[in-house]
Amino acid sequence: MVMGEMTQDVEVVVIGGGPGGYAAAFRAADLGFDVMLVSDDPRLGGVCLHRGCIPSKTLLHVSQLLYDTRHAETLGLRFNEPEIHLDQVRAFKDSVVDRLADGLTRLADKRGVQVVHGRGIFEDSRTLRLEGADLARARFDHAIIATGSKPTSLPGTEFGGRIMDSTVALTLPDVPSRLLIVGGGYVGLELGSVYATLGSQVTIVEMLDRLIAQADPDLARPLIRRIDQITEAVYTHTKVAAMVEHEDDVEVTFDGDVEQTERFERVLVAVGRRPNSHDLGLENIQVEVDGEGFIEVDERRRTADPRIYAIGDVVGGAMLAHKAMYEGRVAVEAIAEQPAAFDPAAIPAVVYTDPALAWAGLTELEAESRGIEIEVARFPWVASGRALTMDVPEGLTKIVADPRSGRVLGFGIVGRNAGEMISEGVLAIEMGALAEDLALTMHPHPTLAETHGEVAELFLGSAVHLLPQSRDD
């Protein structure tokens, strides 16, 4: 029998090589399972590593350096206008991706995870057909679906040419003179910031009444101010009514608060993502999907088919790499019959712009919609010694707590390095900590993280660097 006709028996097969998939495969191997990881990408890492999280954060770091260089004069430093060499920027981005991808390959090899490059399609609840691979089939005891998601296009349009999705935008094909960003969420603001700093005249259009609508308005406000400063225009409560691609530009007609037609050299569509649940052979097994194509799972990430689990973007909810990795661990430990469930009290969200925006747990918007009584304290960074030494006073640290017990229910930060700071708030929420616990935790001075303790003291009425807030505020 030739290799391509072989069927191999494994205990756990994971379909998808992104953060959720490789995290699940590695955890399963660590628990002693015989593991096969099937990925239709040539290297492990998935969208996050190759076409999402890591490339975008690399470019955002370049963008922040450019911004700081241009605004250093307020600190008494004067630089010539930086020279931007796109080829070298691309090379640096690619080197970061290569280094991390090579590391995942080594980790898979050291753990004994068999990586099969090809596409997995279910034939039944025990068999996975492998297309484009050296093996024909895998017969498994349990399977974990971690196939992720893909960008959503606008109705009536397709990606290609001058209309880009995030994957193409991250390759830095060029720096267009005029760029339209359709969508004012995470991806739109991050990539809009990159291109604006590199020299594009950027316009952002958002159909809702404000940018980054998932975040509380007080946290989003400093970021929106910065976006207003670095972009040509921001159109809210406006949608794209028509888009026609020409040889040299794209003609876009807007409808809503702004009703006009403009031409852009390129358009980036960032209006969300849809699950990769099609063409997996789900009709051959008992797995159920909802009307949007997301796979339905229980708290242990088990589908309606007891042998098959699903994690990450393909099950919906927060489409974040760290959420997928967490779910991967839960699914594997459930297969191992350990006490495991996906029940986080807080899933941190981060927008890696400058200023960055991060939040976790209960927001004010959610509390209002659910009728939950809360008390909020806000510590503005204009009162932070460290923020002033860094010339980043536009930040804010915020706590959402139960007014009677003082238990921390939510946490938010906007400002430089907010994403690096949010974890203390996440830990407080997960542990059921009180604002008093944060206030009594000694934070080094002067640091931005010190604002965690400051906002807790403000909540308790014992603030040092601000006057105590009235309970009626």
C-alpha positions in Angstrom: 0.0 0.0 0.0 1.4 3.4 -0.9 1.6 6.1 1.7 -1.2 8.2 0.1 -3.7 5.3 0.6 -2.9 4.6 4.3 -5.3 5.1 7.2 -3.7 5.9 10.5 -5.2 5.4 14.0 -4.7 8.2 16.5 -6.3 9.1 19.8 -6.7 12.8 19.2 -6.8 14.6 15.9 -6.9 18.4 15.8 -8.0 20.2 12.7 -6.5 23.6 12.4 -3.0 24.8 13.2 -3.8 28.2 14.7 -3.4 29.3 18.4 -6.3 27.2 19.5 -5.3 24.2 17.4 -1.6 24.0 18.3 -2.4 24.8 22.0 -4.8 21.9 22.1 -2.4 19.5 20.3 0.5 20.4 22.6 -1.6 20.0 25.7 -2.9 16.7 24.5 0.6 15.5 23.8 1.7 16.6 27.3 -1.1 14.5 28.8 0.1 11.4 27.0 -2.2 11.2 24.0 -1.1 10.1 20.6 -1.9 13.4 18.6 -2.2 14.3 14.9 -2.5 18.0 14.0 -4.0 18.6 10.5 -3.4 22.0 9.0 -3.9 23.3 5.5 -1.3 26.0 6.1 2.3 25.1 5.2 3.4 26.2 8.7 1.8 26.2 12.2 0.5 29.4 13.6 -2.7 30.1 11.7 -4.1 33.5 10.8 -2.9 35.0 14.1 0.8 34.3 13.5 0.9 34.7 9.7 -1.9 37.0 8.7 -3.2 38.7 11.9 -2.0 39.3 15.4 1.7 39.1 15.0 2.2 41.0 11.7 -0.2 43.7 12.8 1.5 44.2 16.2 4.9 44.4 14.4 3.6 47.1 12.1 1.9 48.9 15.0 5.3 49.0 16.9 6.9 50.6 13.8 4.0 53.1 13.7 4.4 54.0 17.3 8.1 54.6 16.8 7.3 56.9 13.9 4.8 58.8 16.0 7.1 59.2 18.9 9.9 60.4 16.7 7.7 63.1 15.1 6.4 64.3 18.5 9.7 64.2 20.5 10.2 67.9 20.1 7.9 68.5 23.1 10.6 66.7 25.1 13.4 68.8 23.8 14.5 66.3 21.1 14.4 67.1 17.4 14.8 64.5 14.7 14.8 64.7 10.9 11.8 63.2 9.3 12.3 59.4 9.4 13.0 57.6 6.1 10.6 54.7 5.6 12.0 51.7 3.7 9.0 49.5 3.1 11.1 46.5 2.0 13.0 46.5 5.3 9.8 47.0 7.3 8.3 43.9 5.5 11.5 42.0 6.1 11.5 42.7 9.8 7.8 41.7 10.0 8.5 38.5 8.1 11.5 37.7 10.3 9.4 37.9 13.4 6.8 35.6 11.9 9.4 33.1 10.7 11.1 33.0 14.1 7.8 32.2 15.9 6.7 29.7 13.2 10.0 27.8 13.4 9.6 27.7 17.2 6.2 26.1 16.9 7.6 23.5 14.5 10.3 22.6 17.0 7.8 22.4 19.9 5.5 20.1 17.9 8.5 17.8 17.0 9.8 17.7 20.6 6.3 16.8 21.9 5.9 14.1 19.3 2.9 15.7 17.7 2.4 14.4 14.1 1.8 17.4 11.9 0.0 16.6 8.6 -0.3 19.4 6.0 -3.6 19.0 4.2 -7.3 19.5 4.6 -9.4 17.4 6.9 -13.0 16.4 6.0 -15.1 14.2 8.3 -16.4 11.0 6.7 -18.1 9.9 10.0 -17.6 10.3 13.7 -14.5 8.2 13.7 -12.8 9.0 10.4 -11.2 12.1 8.9 -10.4 12.1 5.2 -7.1 14.0 4.4 -7.0 15.9 1.2 -3.6 17.0 -0.2 -1.7 15.0 2.4 0.6 12.0 2.4 -2.0 10.0 4.4 -5.5 9.2 3.1 -7.4 9.0 6.4 -7.1 9.3 10.1 -9.2 7.2 12.4 -9.6 8.9 15.8 -11.0 8.5 19.2 -11.6 12.2 19.6 -11.4 15.2 17.3 -11.0 18.9 18.0 -12.2 21.4 15.3 -10.1 24.6 15.4 -10.5 25.9 11.8 -10.8 29.5 12.7 -12.5 32.2 10.6 -12.0 34.4 7.6 -12.7 38.1 6.8 -16.2 39.1 5.7 -16.6 41.0 2.5 -19.2 43.6 1.7 -22.3 42.4 -0.1 -21.8 42.6 -3.8 -18.1 42.9 -3.6 -15.1 40.6 -3.6 -11.6 40.9 -2.2 -8.9 41.4 -4.8 -7.2 44.2 -6.8 -7.7 47.5 -4.9 -10.2 46.1 -2.4 -8.2 44.5 0.4 -8.9 42.3 3.4 -6.7 42.5 6.4 -4.4 39.7 5.1 -3.4 41.8 2.0 -3.2 45.0 4.0 -0.7 43.4 6.3 1.6 42.6 3.4 2.1 46.3 2.9 1.7 46.2 -0.9 2.3 50.0 -1.0 1.3 53.1 0.9 -1.7 54.5 -1.0 -2.2 58.2 -1.2 -5.8 57.8 -0.1 -7.1 54.8 1.8 -10.6 54.0 2.9 -11.1 51.8 5.9 -14.6 50.2 6.1 -15.2 49.3 9.7 -14.3 51.1 12.9 -13.5 48.1 15.1 -10.2 46.5 16.2 -8.8 45.7 12.8 -9.9 48.9 11.1 -8.4 51.2 13.8 -5.2 49.2 14.1 -4.4 49.1 10.4 -5.8 52.6 9.9 -3.3 53.8 12.4 -0.4 52.0 10.7 -1.2 53.4 7.2 -1.9 56.9 8.5 1.5 57.0 10.2 3.2 55.7 7.1 1.8 58.5 5.1 -1.7 57.6 3.7 -4.6 60.0 3.9 -7.0 57.7 5.7 -10.8 57.9 5.9 -12.7 55.6 8.2 -16.4 54.8 7.7 -18.4 53.1 10.4 -22.1 52.3 10.3 -22.6 52.7 14.0 -22.7 56.0 15.8 -19.1 55.8 17.0 -15.8 54.0 16.6 -14.9 51.0 18.7 -18.5 50.7 19.9 -17.8 47.6 22.0 -15.9 49.7 24.6 -17.3 52.2 27.1 -17.3 55.7 25.7 -15.1 57.1 28.4 -12.4 54.6 27.5 -12.8 55.0 23.8 -12.7 58.8 23.8 -8.9 59.3 24.0 -8.3 56.8 21.2 -11.0 58.4 19.0 -9.4 61.8 19.5 -6.1 60.4 18.3 -7.7 58.8 15.3 -9.4 62.1 14.4 -5.9 63.8 14.6 -4.1 61.3 12.3 -6.8 60.6 9.7 -8.3 62.7 6.9 -11.9 62.0 7.9 -14.1 59.7 10.1 -17.6 59.1 9.0 -19.9 57.5 11.6 -23.5 56.4 11.2 -22.6 56.0 7.6 -22.4 52.9 5.4 -20.9 52.1 1.9 -23.8 52.1 -0.5 -21.8 51.2 -3.6 -18.2 50.5 -4.5 -16.9 50.3 -8.1 -13.3 49.4 -8.8 -11.5 51.2 -11.6 -8.0 50.8 -13.0 -6.4 53.5 -10.8 -8.9 53.8 -7.9 -12.1 52.7 -6.3 -15.2 54.8 -6.5 -17.2 54.7 -3.2 -20.7 56.0 -2.5 -21.6 56.7 1.1 -25.1 56.7 2.6 -26.1 57.9 6.0 -24.9 61.0 7.9 -22.5 61.4 5.0 -24.0 61.1 1.5 -21.4 61.6 -1.2 -19.1 59.8 -3.6 -15.3 59.8 -3.3 -12.4 58.0 -4.9 -9.7 56.1 -3.1 -6.5 54.5 -4.2 -7.3 51.4 -2.1 -10.1 50.2 0.2 -9.6 48.0 3.3 -12.8 46.2 4.3 -12.7 45.2 8.0 -16.3 44.5 9.0 -15.9 41.3 10.8 -15.2 37.6 10.3 -17.1 34.5 9.5 -16.4 30.9 10.7 -14.6 28.3 8.6 -17.2 25.6 9.2 -18.0 24.9 5.6 -16.6 22.0 3.6 -15.6 20.1 6.7 -18.0 17.3 6.2 -20.1 18.3 9.2 -23.2 16.9 7.5 -21.6 13.4 8.0 -21.4 13.7 11.8 -23.8 14.9 14.6 -22.2 18.4 14.9 -24.7 21.2 14.9 -24.2 24.8 13.6 -26.3 27.9 14.1 -27.7 30.2 11.4 -24.4 32.0 11.0 -22.3 28.8 10.7 -20.8 28.8 14.2 -20.4 25.3 15.7 -22.5 24.8 18.9 -20.6 23.5 21.9 -21.2 23.1 25.6 -19.1 24.4 28.5 -16.5 21.7 27.9 -16.4 22.6 24.2 -18.0 19.4 23.2 -20.3 19.4 20.2 -23.5 17.4 19.8 -21.3 14.6 18.6 -19.7 13.3 21.9 -16.4 12.4 20.2 -15.9 15.8 18.6 -15.0 19.1 20.2 -14.7 22.6 18.7 -12.8 25.7 19.9 -11.8 29.2 18.8 -13.4 31.5 16.2 -15.4 28.6 14.7 -17.6 28.4 17.8 -18.2 32.2 18.0 -18.0 34.5 20.9 -14.9 36.7 21.3 -12.7 36.0 18.2 -9.4 36.3 20.0 -6.3 34.1 20.0 -6.0 33.9 23.8 -9.7 32.8 24.1 -9.0 30.0 21.5 -5.9 28.8 23.4 -7.9 28.7 26.6 -10.6 26.7 25.0 -8.1 24.3 23.5 -6.8 23.5 27.0 -10.4 23.0 28.2 -11.3 20.7 25.4 -8.3 18.4 25.8 -8.7 18.2 29.6 -12.3 17.3 29.1 -11.3 14.5 26.7 -8.9 13.4 29.5 -11.9 13.3 31.8 -10.4 16.0 34.0 -12.7 18.6 35.7 -12.6 21.3 33.0 -15.1 23.9 31.7 -14.9 27.2 29.7 -16.3 29.6 32.3 -14.0 32.7 32.4 -15.2 35.6 34.4 -13.3 38.0 32.1 -11.9 37.7 28.6 -9.5 40.6 28.0 -9.9 42.7 24.8 -7.1 44.9 23.5 -6.9 47.4 20.7 -3.2 47.8 20.0 -3.3 51.4 18.8 -1.6 54.3 20.4 -3.1 55.1 22.8 -4.0 51.4 23.3 -7.4 50.4 24.7 -8.0 47.4 26.9 -10.9 46.1 29.0 -12.2 43.0 30.7 -15.2 41.8 32.6 -18.4 43.9 33.0 -18.5 47.2 31.1 -20.8 50.1 32.0 -22.7 49.5 28.8 -23.3 45.9 29.7 -24.3 46.8 33.3 -26.8 49.3 32.0 -28.3 46.9 29.5 -28.6 44.1 32.1 -29.8 46.3 34.9 -26.8 45.6 37.1 -26.1 48.1 39.9 -22.4 49.2 39.8 -20.1 51.9 41.0 -17.3 53.3 38.8 -14.1 55.0 39.6 -11.8 56.6 37.0 -8.2 57.6 37.6 -7.0 60.0 34.8 -3.4 59.7 33.8 -2.8 63.5 34.1 -2.4 62.6 37.8 0.1 59.8 37.1 3.7 60.8 37.6 4.9 58.1 35.2 2.5 59.0 32.5 3.7 62.6 32.6 7.4 61.6 32.5 6.5 59.6 29.3 4.4 62.5 27.9 1.3 60.3 27.6 -1.1 62.0 29.9 -4.2 61.2 27.8 -4.8 57.8 29.5 -7.4 56.6 32.0 -7.6 53.6 34.3 -11.1 52.6 35.3 -12.7 50.1 37.8 -16.3 48.8 37.7 -17.3 47.3 41.1 -20.2 46.2 43.1 -21.3 49.2 45.2 -22.0 47.2 48.3 -19.2 44.6 48.5 -16.6 46.4 46.5 -16.0 43.3 44.4 -14.2 44.1 41.1 -16.6 43.3 38.2 -14.8 45.1 35.3 -11.6 46.9 34.5 -10.6 49.2 31.7 -7.5 51.1 30.6 -6.8 53.5 27.7 -3.3 54.7 27.3 0.3 53.7 26.3 0.8 50.0 26.9 -2.7 49.4 28.1 -2.6 45.8 26.7 0.4 45.0 28.8 -1.4 46.3 32.0 -4.8 44.7 31.8 -3.9 41.4 33.2 -3.9 42.6 36.8 -7.5 43.6 36.3 -8.3 40.3 34.7 -6.8 38.4 37.7 -8.7 40.6 40.1 -12.0 39.7 38.4 -11.2 36.0 38.2 -10.3 35.8 41.9 -13.3 37.8 43.0 -11.0 40.4 44.5 -12.2 43.5 46.2 -11.2 47.0 45.3 -9.6 47.0 48.7 -7.3 44.2 47.7 -6.0 46.2 44.8 -5.6 49.3 47.0 -3.7 47.3 49.6 -1.4 45.8 46.9 1.9 47.7 46.9 2.6 49.0 43.4 6.0 50.4 42.5 6.2 54.2 42.0 6.3 55.7 39.5 4.7 53.2 37.1 1.7 53.2 34.8 0.5 50.0 36.6 0.4 52.1 39.8 -2.8 53.5 38.5 -4.5 50.2 39.3 -4.0 50.9 43.0 -4.8 54.6 42.6 -8.2 53.9 41.0 -9.0 51.4 43.7 -8.1 53.9 46.4 -10.3 56.5 44.6 -13.2 54.0 44.7 -12.6 53.5 48.5 -12.3 57.3 49.1 -8.7 57.1 50.2 -7.0 58.5 47.1 -3.7 60.4 47.6 -3.1 62.0 44.2 -6.8 63.0 43.5 -9.5 64.4 45.8 -11.8 61.7 46.9 -14.8 61.4 44.6 -18.3 61.9 45.8 -20.5 58.8 46.0 -23.0 60.8 43.8 -20.4 61.3 41.0 
